[in-house]
Amino acid sequence: MNKRTKIILIAGGVLLVGGVITLNVMRSQKAKLEVETQKIENREIRAVVSASGKIRPKISVDISAGTTGKVVKLAVDEGDRVKKGQFLLQIDPTPAETTVRQIQASLQAAKANLALAQANFDNARKAYERQKQLFAENLTSEELLQQAKTTFEVQQLQTRAAAEEVKRIQAMLESAEHELSKVNVHSDIDGIVTRRNIEVGENVFVGAFNNAATVLLTIADLSVIEAEVEVDETDIVAVKVGQQAEIKIDAWPDSTFRGEVTRVGHSPIVTAAGQQQATSFEVIIQLLGTVPDVRPGLSCKADITTGYREKAVAVPIQALTLRKASSLESKPFGNRAAADRQAKQPEEGKDKELQGVFVVEDGSVHFREVEVGIAGDRFFEVKSGLSEGEEVITGPFSALRKLKNGDAVRIKKARVKKD
């Protein structure tokens, strides 16, 4: 073999070895999973519970009929502002006035009977006193004395009966006058008439047993407004009195109103028919400040802040995953206490689900158990298991499902946006 042939063979061998090495490197690179990552940072986190409902006044009074009859006067309309004690409407007073006059006449007759009984009683008392004096002087008989005594006692009882009759009729008169006062309806609060269900000439009825009284008017004090919202059972345990909220009213889509939770329901909401809806609870939020041209019944949405951290170690929500311990094929990295606990677990505990993230270190991944706190829109608060500056895998989801401890990964480079 000449020198030239040897050189060619050696060069070919070098090229072959280089090609194999290059091919292996390319295959190794290709075998690595391409993943997306994000570094752990301190962030502001706000936990929010969202709920929908209606706007209502804190104080609202339904004016109902206190007596049956026809409406003969109506002094207000919807939208009118009224003061406490202001006259609103009148129900036909004729029947009540007639009853009052009749009882007044009966009272006068009863008082006259009482005066007559009192006069007879005075005469009977004087006659009895004379008989007693005459009997003491032996100038009259015992029979006449007993007759005078009996007459005195009878007149005394009749006087008492006449006095009680006066009291009875007086009470009847007071009741009749009270009924008469009900024909004139006045406002109990300062506010605005938000609903009017009656017209002049219509009859109104008093509620009885299971029949509700006719609601004539509704007056609302719109100086203090509340949002009445329904919170799902999965969120209600996080809602507390005093928490802050932001309310958006559909009628003012570009405005946000601040509020504070003032009441949290402890029983599920039921319908008027007594049927329970999908389990949700009533929460009342008082709006702080004024709402221009507000009307009861407007639809609204409330975002209640149930937790807030100004600066917390935060992990992206998509980075969190649940994996069975047996599927990881190794102990969690960087958490010796967790690793020791896992080593001590019995065989049947190996398949329990662990919540954690995959941490990237030197081109490979290691599963790390984490304890999370409040949840924001995109991040969870990390109570333990991660530190600021560490890099965690955020996707794709398919990679998170099959990653194992020690797997080599290739970080996907972010695309540069072109102008």
Stockholm file with secondary structure:
# STOCKHOLM 1.0

chainA/1-419         MNKRTKIILIAGGVLLVGGVITLNVMRSQKAKLEVETQKIENREIRAVVSASGKIRPKISVDISAGTTGKVVKLAVDEGDRVKKGQFLLQIDPTPAETTVRQIQASLQAAKANLALAQANFDNARKAYERQKQLFAENLTSEELLQQAKTTFEVQQLQTRAAAEEVKRIQAMLESAEHELSKVNVHSDIDGIVTRRNIEVGENVFVGAFNNAATVLLTIADLSVIEAEVEVDETDIVAVKVGQQAEIKIDAWPDSTFRGEVTRVGHSPIVTAAGQQQATSFEVIIQLLGTVPDVRPGLSCKADITTGYREKAVAVPIQALTLRKASSLESKPFGNRAAADRQAKQPEEGKDKELQGVFVVEDGSVHFREVEVGIAGDRFFEVKSGLSEGEEVITGPFSALRKLKNGDAVRIKKARVKKD
#=GR chainA/1-419 SS CCHHHHHHHHHHHHHHHHHHHHHHHHHHHHHSEEEEEEECEEEEEEEEEEEEEEEEEEEEEEEECSSCEEEEEECCCTTCEECTTCEEEEECCHHHHHHHHHHHHHHHHHHHHHHHHHHHHHHHHHHHHHHHHHHHTTCSCHHHHHHHHHHHHHHHHHHHHHHHHHHHHHHHHHHHHHHHHTTEEECSSSEEEEEECCCTTCEECCCBTTBCCCEEEEEEEEEEEEEEEEEEHHHHTTCCTTCEEEEEETTSTTCCEEEEEEEEEEEEEECTTSCEEEEEEEEEEEESSCCTTCCTTCEEEEEEEEEEEEEEEEEEGGGCEEEEGGGTCSCCTTCHHHHHHHHHSCGGGTTCEEEEEEEEETTEEEEEECEEEEECSSEEEEEESCCTTCEEEEECHHHHHHCCTTCBEEECCCCCCCC
#=GC SS_cons         CCHHHHHHHHHHHHHHHHHHHHHHHHHHHHHSEEEEEEECEEEEEEEEEEEEEEEEEEEEEEEECSSCEEEEEECCCTTCEECTTCEEEEECCHHHHHHHHHHHHHHHHHHHHHHHHHHHHHHHHHHHHHHHHHHHTTCSCHHHHHHHHHHHHHHHHHHHHHHHHHHHHHHHHHHHHHHHHTTEEECSSSEEEEEECCCTTCEECCCBTTBCCCEEEEEEEEEEEEEEEEEEHHHHTTCCTTCEEEEEETTSTTCCEEEEEEEEEEEEEECTTSCEEEEEEEEEEEESSCCTTCCTTCEEEEEEEEEEEEEEEEEEGGGCEEEEGGGTCSCCTTCHHHHHHHHHSCGGGTTCEEEEEEEEETTEEEEEECEEEEECSSEEEEEESCCTTCEEEEECHHHHHHCCTTCBEEECCCCCCCC
//
